[in-house]
């Protein structure tokens, strides 16, 4: 992948994450973190609504189907590792329910929010 291609993908990803964060806020979520990184992995968005903390993976592709297909078992493990690190750093959230969501971004349609996309 060329540097220009990598930069374009990074820019597209940041825009998709911003759109998803806005969509979540409009749905009543509070954004706790964006691009939370650890040595073991990364979570694109950490959001809370009522008693639920959602670890949200954002995928932007040309179609929703290709976006959904791009989430690999390895990525899920990395997201889980980052989620565990986040929880460890925020013990005040220990009494909340946790779930893993996905937001699919394709074109300029509103992001599609898939609740509880997988369980660990």
trRosetta pair geometry for C-beta under 8 A, 3 or more apart (Angstrom, degrees):
i j d omega theta_ij theta_ji phi_ij phi_ji
1 5 4.9 -124 -172 89 86 125
1 6 5.3 105 131 -61 117 91
1 9 7.8 -27 -173 1 140 143
2 5 4.6 95 56 7 81 103
2 6 6.9 -144 95 -6 42 88
3 6 5.6 -55 -146 37 31 113
3 7 6.3 31 155 -19 65 106
4 7 5.8 -53 -146 36 30 110
4 8 6.4 31 154 -19 63 106
5 8 5.7 -54 -148 36 31 111
5 9 6.4 30 153 -18 65 106
6 9 5.8 -56 -149 37 30 110
6 10 6.3 33 152 -21 65 106
7 10 5.5 -52 -146 35 33 114
7 11 6.3 34 154 -19 65 105
8 11 5.7 -53 -148 37 31 112
8 12 6.3 32 153 -19 64 107
9 12 5.6 -53 -145 38 32 112
9 13 6.2 34 154 -21 64 107
10 13 5.7 -55 -149 36 29 113
10 14 6.5 29 154 -19 64 105
11 14 5.9 -53 -147 35 30 109
11 15 6.5 28 155 -16 63 107
12 15 5.9 -57 -150 38 30 110
12 16 6.3 31 152 -20 65 108
12 60 5.5 -158 147 105 99 142
13 16 5.6 -55 -146 36 31 112
13 17 6.3 31 155 -19 65 105
13 58 7.3 126 -161 102 76 114
13 60 6.0 -166 -99 30 52 124
14 17 5.7 -53 -147 36 31 111
14 18 6.4 32 153 -20 64 104
15 18 5.7 -53 -149 35 32 112
15 19 6.4 33 153 -19 65 105
15 60 7.7 69 77 -92 85 168
16 19 5.7 -54 -149 36 32 112
16 20 6.3 29 153 -18 65 108
16 58 5.3 155 126 158 106 124
16 59 7.8 -81 152 106 151 13
16 60 3.6 -125 -77 -57 157 132
16 105 4.1 -168 -142 45 110 164
16 111 7.4 115 -167 -92 80 121
17 20 5.7 -55 -145 38 32 110
17 21 6.2 35 155 -22 66 105
17 34 6.4 111 161 -160 125 114
17 35 7.3 33 -171 -51 163 93
17 44 5.5 -139 -116 -177 113 110
17 45 6.6 169 -157 -52 92 105
17 58 5.0 172 -91 47 70 165
18 21 5.7 -51 -145 34 30 112
18 22 6.5 31 154 -18 62 105
19 22 5.8 -57 -153 37 30 111
19 23 6.4 32 151 -20 65 107
19 105 6.4 104 76 -115 134 134
19 111 5.7 142 122 -34 106 119
20 23 5.5 -51 -146 36 34 114
20 24 6.3 36 154 -20 66 103
20 44 7.6 28 77 131 147 128
20 45 6.3 -142 112 -20 116 152
20 56 6.8 -178 151 142 132 138
20 58 4.9 -144 2 -106 161 124
20 103 4.3 118 -131 109 128 160
20 105 6.8 -97 -56 -58 104 119
20 111 4.8 55 -95 -38 78 179
20 113 7.9 135 -148 -86 93 92
21 24 5.7 -53 -149 36 31 111
21 25 6.5 33 152 -20 64 104
21 31 5.3 28 -155 -94 103 145
21 34 6.3 -21 -85 -92 140 125
21 45 5.8 -170 -86 -114 85 135
21 47 7.8 180 -129 -77 68 122
22 25 5.7 -54 -149 35 32 112
22 26 6.4 32 153 -18 65 105
23 26 5.7 -56 -151 36 31 112
23 27 6.5 24 151 -14 64 108
23 103 7.3 146 70 -144 138 141
23 110 6.4 127 -110 -171 130 96
23 111 5.1 -136 -1 47 164 113
23 113 6.9 -168 130 -52 128 119
24 27 5.6 -62 -150 41 33 108
24 29 4.0 -47 166 53 94 135
24 31 6.5 105 92 -73 127 91
24 45 6.8 167 -5 153 160 150
24 47 5.0 -86 171 -120 146 163
24 56 7.2 -109 -76 -40 145 169
24 103 7.9 -86 -53 -72 104 147
24 113 7.5 133 -84 -103 78 138
25 28 7.8 106 -178 -25 30 8
25 29 6.1 -86 -82 67 34 77
25 30 7.7 61 -113 -105 75 30
25 31 6.4 -42 -69 -25 98 104
27 49 7.4 -52 117 -85 91 154
27 113 7.4 -30 -33 -5 166 170
28 49 5.4 81 111 -132 91 122
29 47 4.0 20 170 172 132 124
29 48 6.6 139 -161 66 79 30
29 49 4.5 -71 -100 -54 67 108
29 54 7.1 -56 -130 34 138 124
30 47 6.6 155 74 -160 41 71
30 48 5.1 -22 58 62 96 87
30 49 7.0 155 9 -76 72 58
31 34 6.5 7 175 -51 124 94
31 45 6.4 -68 -136 -160 98 102
31 46 7.5 102 -167 77 58 56
31 47 5.4 -37 -103 -102 51 86
32 46 4.4 -62 70 107 106 101
32 47 6.3 178 8 -100 86 25
32 48 5.6 65 -40 -11 120 103
32 53 7.3 -15 5 -139 152 102
32 90 7.8 20 176 -102 138 170
33 36 4.3 47 135 -61 138 114
33 43 7.2 69 95 85 115 111
33 45 7.3 163 89 -156 59 39
33 46 4.1 28 46 36 95 115
33 86 6.9 -141 31 -131 152 126
34 44 7.0 -16 -156 164 66 53
34 45 5.6 -9 -110 -104 69 68
34 46 7.8 -136 -65 23 33 71
35 42 6.5 -18 -160 -169 59 116
35 43 7.9 172 -134 83 14 51
35 44 6.4 -3 -78 -140 54 43
36 42 6.6 158 83 -155 51 61
36 43 4.7 -1 55 53 104 95
36 46 5.7 24 -12 -18 141 121
36 82 5.9 134 105 175 98 116
36 85 8.0 178 149 89 113 107
36 86 5.6 38 151 -86 156 119
37 41 7.8 -144 -144 113 54 34
37 42 4.7 -14 -104 -103 72 96
37 82 7.1 -57 -131 -123 26 124
38 41 6.0 12 58 51 94 55
38 42 7.3 -177 25 -77 62 50
38 81 6.6 -137 78 129 129 94
38 82 5.1 175 20 -112 110 72
38 85 4.3 86 -75 52 158 172
40 78 6.4 -175 146 -140 69 64
40 81 3.4 -108 132 147 129 140
40 82 6.4 -164 87 -57 90 62
40 85 6.7 160 43 -33 117 131
41 77 7.3 -164 -75 112 142 58
41 78 3.0 158 -115 177 116 72
41 79 5.8 -132 159 -57 141 23
41 80 7.3 69 38 51 166 48
41 81 4.2 122 8 66 122 105
41 82 3.9 -111 92 -32 97 101
42 78 6.7 1 26 147 60 112
42 79 7.5 -37 80 -96 43 61
42 82 5.4 132 -94 -82 7 157
43 46 5.6 62 114 -58 136 89
43 55 4.8 -80 -139 -160 135 98
43 56 7.2 88 177 49 95 48
43 57 7.3 -92 -146 -75 63 67
43 79 5.7 93 -94 -146 78 79
43 82 4.5 -172 -26 114 90 132
43 83 6.0 98 -69 -68 138 72
43 86 6.6 -34 19 -35 144 144
44 56 5.9 -79 73 100 99 76
44 57 5.6 111 10 -130 119 36
44 58 4.4 -147 145 11 165 96
45 54 7.8 7 107 105 94 94
45 55 7.8 154 85 -161 54 37
45 56 4.0 -19 67 62 100 115
45 58 6.6 71 -5 -34 109 111
45 103 7.8 15 31 10 135 132
46 53 6.7 -3 -174 -176 91 99
46 54 7.4 164 -155 84 44 52
46 55 5.9 -13 -106 -106 75 63
46 56 7.3 -173 -81 17 25 84
46 83 8.0 153 -103 -115 109 73
46 86 5.9 -172 -97 -165 153 158
47 53 7.4 160 84 -156 38 54
47 54 5.0 -15 64 59 89 100
47 56 6.1 21 10 -12 110 127
48 52 6.8 165 -150 88 58 51
48 53 5.0 -24 -97 -101 87 69
48 54 7.4 177 -84 16 34 73
48 93 7.5 -121 -95 -123 135 118
48 96 7.0 -63 -133 -140 111 157
49 52 5.7 -10 64 60 74 99
49 54 7.4 9 15 -5 95 114
51 95 7.6 -70 -152 123 103 82
51 96 5.3 -172 -180 -131 63 72
51 97 5.8 66 126 9 91 93
52 96 6.3 147 -112 -179 14 102
52 97 4.9 -31 -106 71 71 98
52 98 7.6 147 -160 -94 64 21
52 99 6.3 -13 -166 13 110 111
53 87 7.9 143 92 -91 156 92
53 93 5.5 45 -52 -173 149 130
53 96 4.7 79 -14 121 101 142
53 97 7.3 176 24 83 68 46
53 98 5.2 -23 69 -106 96 71
53 99 7.7 157 82 25 51 64
54 98 7.9 154 -90 -159 29 53
54 99 5.5 -24 -110 71 73 88
54 100 7.5 132 -160 -114 68 15
54 101 4.6 7 -171 1 119 124
54 115 7.8 -77 -117 -133 133 73
55 79 6.1 139 140 172 127 103
55 82 7.5 146 -155 93 133 98
55 83 4.5 -52 -76 -96 161 116
55 86 7.4 158 -98 42 114 150
55 98 7.0 23 -11 -172 104 98
55 99 7.4 -165 26 94 75 39
55 100 5.3 -29 69 -108 98 66
55 101 7.1 159 73 26 43 73
56 100 7.9 158 -87 -164 33 49
56 101 4.6 -22 -105 75 79 101
56 102 7.1 153 -158 -98 66 19
56 103 5.8 25 -178 -9 115 107
57 71 6.3 98 117 -112 150 121
57 75 7.1 89 -135 150 149 120
57 79 5.9 -55 -68 -100 116 148
57 100 7.3 19 -6 -177 104 93
57 101 7.4 -176 25 93 67 51
57 102 5.1 -23 67 -111 93 74
57 103 7.4 -178 87 25 45 68
57 117 7.6 -89 40 49 109 153
58 102 7.8 154 -89 -163 26 57
58 103 5.0 -18 -109 67 72 102
58 105 6.6 20 -175 -8 94 117
58 111 7.6 -43 -136 -142 97 142
59 67 3.9 140 119 -172 111 91
59 68 7.1 157 80 -66 150 30
59 70 5.4 158 -151 66 133 120
59 71 6.4 -96 -59 -53 145 94
59 102 6.6 -4 7 -170 110 104
59 103 7.4 167 26 84 65 52
59 104 5.6 -19 70 -113 96 63
59 105 6.9 -179 91 26 45 78
60 67 6.5 -13 -119 -112 7 120
60 105 4.0 -25 -102 75 82 113
60 106 7.4 171 -152 -74 57 41
61 64 7.7 151 64 -90 102 14
61 66 4.2 -137 141 97 149 103
61 67 3.9 -164 22 -67 111 75
61 70 6.3 160 -55 -18 137 140
61 104 7.8 -42 30 -161 94 88
61 105 7.7 127 19 78 50 66
61 106 6.2 -20 75 -98 66 86
62 66 6.0 26 52 46 80 143
62 106 6.5 35 137 -145 22 92
62 107 7.6 49 -160 -49 46 80
63 66 4.8 88 59 11 88 98
63 67 6.9 -148 95 -6 46 88
63 106 5.2 36 -144 -137 20 141
64 67 5.4 -57 -148 38 34 115
64 68 6.1 34 155 -20 69 105
64 104 4.6 72 -139 143 83 142
64 106 4.7 -93 -51 -15 64 142
64 112 6.0 30 -126 21 130 144
65 68 5.9 -54 -147 36 29 109
65 69 6.3 25 155 -16 63 111
66 69 5.6 -55 -142 41 34 113
66 70 6.4 44 155 -35 63 104
67 70 5.9 -56 -156 20 29 116
67 104 4.3 129 103 -145 140 95
67 105 6.7 160 -117 46 156 49
67 106 6.0 -125 -17 -62 133 97
68 71 6.7 -50 -172 12 40 107
68 102 7.2 94 -116 134 72 150
68 104 5.9 -23 -58 -94 80 137
68 114 8.0 79 -110 -24 106 156
71 75 5.6 -118 -157 76 62 138
71 76 6.8 74 166 -55 98 90
71 102 6.5 -69 -58 -113 156 138
71 117 7.8 -5 113 144 172 141
72 75 4.7 103 54 4 76 100
72 76 7.2 -133 99 -4 45 85
73 76 5.5 -51 -150 33 37 116
73 77 6.6 39 152 -20 66 101
74 77 5.8 -53 -154 33 33 111
74 78 6.5 31 150 -17 65 106
75 78 5.6 -56 -148 38 35 111
75 79 6.2 36 153 -20 68 105
76 79 5.7 -53 -146 37 31 111
76 80 6.3 35 152 -21 64 105
76 100 7.5 59 -142 177 89 162
76 118 6.1 -43 -130 87 132 155
76 120 7.3 175 164 -82 104 107
77 80 5.6 -52 -148 35 32 114
77 81 6.5 34 152 -21 64 103
78 81 5.7 -49 -148 33 33 113
78 82 6.5 30 153 -14 64 105
79 82 5.8 -56 -149 40 32 109
79 83 6.2 36 151 -23 66 106
79 100 6.6 93 127 -134 133 122
80 83 5.5 -53 -145 35 31 114
80 84 6.4 33 155 -20 64 103
80 100 7.7 -41 -78 -79 75 138
80 120 4.9 136 -111 -112 129 162
81 84 5.9 -52 -151 34 30 111
81 85 6.6 29 151 -16 62 106
82 85 5.6 -54 -149 37 34 112
82 86 6.3 38 151 -23 67 104
83 86 5.6 -51 -147 33 32 113
83 87 6.4 32 154 -18 65 104
83 98 6.8 116 176 -176 127 135
83 100 7.4 -79 -64 -86 157 96
84 87 5.8 -54 -147 37 31 110
84 88 6.3 34 153 -21 64 107
85 88 5.6 -54 -148 35 31 114
85 89 6.5 24 155 -14 64 108
86 89 5.9 -64 -152 40 30 106
86 90 6.2 -12 161 16 67 114
87 90 6.3 -79 -138 58 27 85
87 91 7.8 71 164 -90 62 43
87 93 6.3 -114 -130 84 71 114
87 94 7.0 99 -174 -91 98 65
87 98 7.1 -37 -81 -83 131 147
88 91 7.5 3 -164 -66 29 78
90 93 4.7 31 123 7 109 115
91 94 5.3 -4 -169 -32 60 117
93 96 4.8 -40 -174 17 77 125
99 115 7.0 18 132 -178 146 75
99 116 4.7 -60 -167 -93 131 75
100 116 7.0 74 59 -138 58 37
100 117 5.7 -84 113 51 85 89
100 118 5.4 -34 82 60 130 76
100 119 7.4 -179 29 -88 111 29
100 120 6.9 83 -20 -16 137 103
101 113 6.5 -5 178 -171 126 84
101 114 6.2 162 -164 83 72 59
101 115 5.6 -30 -112 -120 105 39
101 116 6.8 -10 -85 -32 71 29
101 117 5.7 111 -143 -11 29 103
102 113 7.9 159 86 -155 47 41
102 114 4.5 -2 60 54 91 113
102 117 4.1 62 -4 -66 104 161
103 111 4.6 20 178 166 108 127
103 112 6.8 159 -157 77 56 46
103 113 5.3 -16 -104 -100 87 64
103 114 7.3 -169 -80 19 35 73
104 111 6.6 155 71 -163 41 73
104 112 4.5 -13 55 56 98 103
104 114 7.0 50 -12 -14 102 110
105 111 4.9 -35 -85 -105 81 92
105 112 7.9 -169 -70 21 37 72
106 109 6.2 4 76 40 78 113
106 112 7.9 4 13 2 99 111
109 112 7.8 14 116 -40 116 90
114 117 4.6 71 113 -86 114 101
116 119 7.2 11 -175 -65 91 84
